[in-house]
Amino acid sequence: MKLVFPGGEHGAVMLAGGVHRIGSDPGGAVVLALPGVLPRHFEIHVAAAGANVQRPESTGDLTVNGRPVDAMTALRNGDQLGFAGIIARFVVVEATRPSPGAAPGVPQERPASGDDLGATRLRATPPRFVLRGVSGAIFGKTYAIGSATTIGRSAECDIAIPVDEISRRHAIVRPIPQGLAVEDLGSSNGTFINNRRVQTGQLSPGDELRLDQVRFLLVAPGMELQQAQGPVPTVEVAKEPDSGRWMKPAALGVILASAAFIAWLVATR
């Protein structure tokens, strides 16, 4: 991951795991001694599940794709961060094989190939987990979870659900190897995993996530959703009697009638 400044205010900065402070403070990861930039204007938190941005100083202006940031917000590839009249772009970098002659241990990137921002060409990766709506307004809808994802009533959430019983920022989910890590963000009506209210918890494939009365099912791609079905009825096939042991009634009747007719002819001569 890296932060790119198209306006040239700062060089591109690689973002490894941890907290990266951007502002005028000389100890920050990105130092911008420019008008309107606060010492700790904003922070980017990078973890294995993805990246999030937040404002530690409430007076600093910050937007993501033009939307004001009031609380911790998940970042996605290509998001634009605006602050103090500056635009920065968040880019997910794909590591590649070192080119011939490259110094060992120095990470390499793919050529920009016409991208004037120096952004790396990305390989599409299918999501490991999907939340499927199973109630109300979200019934039948699916939401791929590839990074930290906020769910709530606010239009600023990654999954916005316009239901009054849902808090503006109700919960956040993050991919982990076994499924999703779930965290309640101080909601009024609670976050539930399989009907058990949680502050934090783990959602595994097949588990239900409920925010008040809004329900999701966690699905892993390729996982078959099996619905309850009754037992398959058994069809009994009637077997015919063994022709070698028993004579069919119709054939027996014909023989008896023939014998009676022959006996009558003999008697009348």
N, C-alpha and C positions, 0 to 999 in steps of 0.2 A: 504494500500500500504506500501511496505517496501523496503529497500535497503539492499542486502545481499552481504557479502564479502567472496567468497569461499576460498581465500588465507589466511584468518584470520587476515588481516590488521586491521579490526575493527569489532565489533559486529554488528548484524543486527539492523537496525534503522527503526522504524515505521515512516511513512510519513503521517501526517495529512494535512488538508487544509492549504495552505499558501506557503511561499518561504523557501526552505531549502538550505543552503549554505554548500558546501563541499570543504574543503581545510585545510590549516595549521593554519588559523586564530582561536584562542581559542574561539571566540564567535560564530563559525559556528555550524550547526547541526551535522556535521560529521567532527571531527578534526583529521587530519592525518599529523603528524610532520615527514614526510618522504622526502627523496631527490626527487626533481623535482615537489613536490606538492606546488602550489601557494597558497597564503592566501585565495583567493576566486577562486578556480580552476574552479568550475562550480556550477550552481544552478538548483534545481528541483522545478518547480512550480506546485502545486497540487490544483485542483479545482474540483467541482462536475462533470464537463464534462470529466475530465481525467488529465493527467500529461504531462508536457513538460520540456525539458532540454535546457539550454543555457550556453554559456561561457561569463561571464562578463569581463574576462581578455583575450584579443585577443591572448596573447602569450602562453596561456595554451593549451596543447594538449588534445583532447577529441574525442572519437569515439563512435558510437552506432552501434553495430553489425559489427564492423570493418570499418564503413564509417565515415570519418571526419565530425564533427559538426561545421558548419560555422555560423548558425543562429538557432533560436528557433526551436526545433524538438520535435514532439510528441513521447511519450514513450508508449510501449505496454508491456503486460505481458510477462516476460521472456527475454526482451531486455538486452544485455550486454553492459555496459559502460566501456570503456578503457581509462585510463589516468595515466601518470607518471609510466607506467609499472604495474599498478594495474587494476584488473578486478572486477567490481561490477555488481550485477544482480538486475534488477528492477522486483519486484514481486507484483501482485495484491492479496491482502489477503481477504479471505471471512470470515466474522465474524460468529461465531457459538454460540450455547447456552453454558453458563458457566457450567463447569464440577462440580460435587459435591465437596464441600469444598473449591471452589475457592473464593478468596476475592471479595466482591462486587465492581463493577465499573472497574475491571481489564479485558481488552479485552482478549478473548481466541481464540486460533487457532486450526485447525484440526491437528491431529498427522501427522508427516512428512511422515510416511509410506514408508520408503526406500529412500526418497530423501535426499541425503547427504548435500544439501544446506538448508534444513529446509523450503523449499517452501511449501506453503499450496496447497492442492488439490482444484482445482477450478471447479465451476459449470458453464457449458456453458450457456451463456445468449444470446438469439437471438437479433440481432440489432433492434432498434426501428425505424430507418430510413435508407433508401437506396437511393443513387443517381443512376439514370439510364441514360446512355448516349443516346441522341436522335439526334446526328449529327456526321458526319465525321468518324474519326478513332475509336471513342468510341461508335458508334451506336450499341445499343443492349447490351452493357456491363453494369454490375451492380457493385456498390461499397457500401458495408455495412459501415455505419458510427457509430462507437461505442464510439469514443473518438475524441479529437482534431485531425483533419486530414488536412495535407497540400496538395495543388494541384498546379502543375506547370510542367515546361519542364524538370527540373532537375531529374535525376534518384534517388536522395535522397528524393524526395517528396513521401508521402504516396500514392498519385495518380499521377503517372508520365505520362504526355501526350507529346509525341515528336512532337510538332507543333511549328513552328518558331514564330507564333504570340503570343504564350503564354509565359509569363515571367518565369524565372527559378523557382521562388517561387511566384506564382501568387496570391493565396488566401488561407485562412484557414477557415475551417468550424468546429463548435463545437455543439454537441447535446444539446438541451434545451427542456423543456417539450413540447413546442408548435411546435418544428421542429428543424431547424439548425440556429445557429448564424453564420453570414458570415462576414468575414473581408478581405478587399483587402490589400495585402502586398506590396503596392507601384508599382503595375503593370503598364506597359506602355499603354496597350490597354484597361484596365478597367475591372471591375467586375459589372455584371448587374443582377438584380432580376426583372423578368417580364419586361425586356427591359428598366428598370430604373437604371442608373448608381449609384452605392453606394460605400461608403468607409466602412461602416458597415451597416448591415441590418439583417432581419429575413426572413428565408425561411420556408414556411408552406407546408404541403403535397399538391401536385398538382401544386406548383409554379415552375417556370423555373429559373435555375441558368445558366448564360452565362458568359464565360470568352473569351473575344473577340468574335469569331464565334463558339466556342466550347460550346455546350448546354447540360445541364443535366435537368432531371425532378426529383423532390423529391417525393419519394413514401414511404408510411408507410406500413409495412407488413400487408397483408389482404385487402389493399385498392384496389378496382377494378378500373382499368384504362378503362374508357368508351370512345370509339371512336364515333365520330359524325356519325349518321346513319339517313337516310331518314325515313319518316313516313311509317309504315307498310301498304301496300296496302289493301284496303277493297274489298273482293270478294262478288259480288252480286249473290245470288242464285235465279234463276227463279222459281216461284211457278206455279204449274199446275193449270188450272181452276178447280173450284169445280165441281166434277162429278155429284153432285146432282142437279146442276142448268143448266149445259151446257153439250151438247152431243158432243163427239169427232167427228170430220169430217169424219173419216174413217167409224165409226159405222153408221153414218147417211147415208152415200152413200150406204152401204150394204142394209139397210132397204128400201131405195127408189128403188134400183134395184130389190129387191124381190117383192115389190108391183107392179111394172110395169110388171114383168114376169107373176104374177098371173092374172093381168087384161088381158093380151094377151091370156092366156089359156081360160079364160071365153069367150072372144070375138070370138074365133075360133071354138067353139063347136056348 
